[in-house]
Amino acid sequence: MKRIVLFVLLAALLSGCAVASKSTPTPVVAGLTESVSQSESEAATPTLEPFRFDLPTPGAPPVSGWRPPLYPIPWAVSPYDHFYFARPIAADEVNWPLAIYRYGGVFFGNTVHTGVDIDAPYGTPIIAAGPGTVIWADWGLFTEAPGNHADPYGQAVAIRMDFGYKGQQLYSVYAHMSKIIAVVGQHVNTGDVIGLVGATGATTGPHVHFEVRLGYNSFYRTFNPELWMAPPEGWGVLVGSISDDNLMTLQQLEVYVTNTTTNNTLMVKTYGPGPVNHDPYYDENMVLGDLPAGLYKVVLNFDGLKQDWMYIYPGQVTYFTFRGTQGFKVGPPPTPKLDFLPTVTPTP
């Protein structure tokens, strides 16, 4: 008898479930305390807003190719080094040279590049790379004609530095500005804003063209800025003197430098005679700065591929020579010697 009752109860429960499964489910809107029918729900307005994310406004995209902060200036591990300058762009922006517009490159047909170009957005502040006195703040730097809007430097500033090198005066040049802020005669300190990045003069886009001049303020007295700007902390500089067996400088030769840890490869071209000048100690025609310390493979093509391995040390110059069939030699140049003997007058 109990089994019959249980069977009847079970049948009733199953029947109720079947009826419920055939009915249309009633939607429930978040925030309502009572359920409503299908037709009512289509016209109903929920009392609570649908769930949503409150996300912060996206910031500026990150700057690629991060660099550590620079060594303090002046910085010189070797008595022959002269990392006396900071960068003309602050550290929160890209402040390293464009790889395709290095010192000594040939562009626009036959124009030799006498500085480095640092890419930066239009209007970015340009800062003094060292202390000194502003001696030019106008158009016309190259033509020495103030107000000449056809001058290739565009709006430019030149600073006579408070320091020199081996008895010669140093100058720094900042070109292609959209606005000049410094004035002639003004004394500036490292980091002072002297203008804004622009694209005036002979340029394909906004950037600052930076030069280091030694001896006097002339287009023909520039030296490679990568040998004068302090490297990032923990990073170093590769410097090479590359020639054939007859010690003739090899010009515009591609040199490939590969970090053996990251496998990142950079290419730099050698430079030669013209308005560019070689450092009196290194007599270089290739400079590649901002290299993280570590082991590198250096490859060039002269009568076939030639290669060698070199170690970049923090805050230092790694120097090598390549002499045609003699190949590579890593090590500093010989110490400069006096080309005369001092005379001493004996005392009676």
Secondary structure, 3 states (H helix, E strand, C coil): CHHHHHHHHHHHHHHHHHHHHHCCCCCCCCCCCCCCCHHHHHHCCCCCCCCCCCCCCCCCCCCCCCCCCECCCCECCCCCCCECECCCCCCCCCCCCCCCCCCCCEECCCEECCCEEEECCCCCEEECCCCEEEEEEECCCCCCCCCCCCCCCCEEEEEEEEEEECCEEEEEEEEEEEEECCCCCCEECCCCEEEEEECCCCCCCCEEEEEEEECCCCHHHEECHHHCECCECCEEEEEEEEECCCCCECCCCEEEEEECCCCCEEEEECCCCCCECCCCCCCCCEEEEEEECEEEEEEEECCCEEEEEEEECCCCEEEEEEEHHHCEEECCCCCCCCCCCCCCCCCC
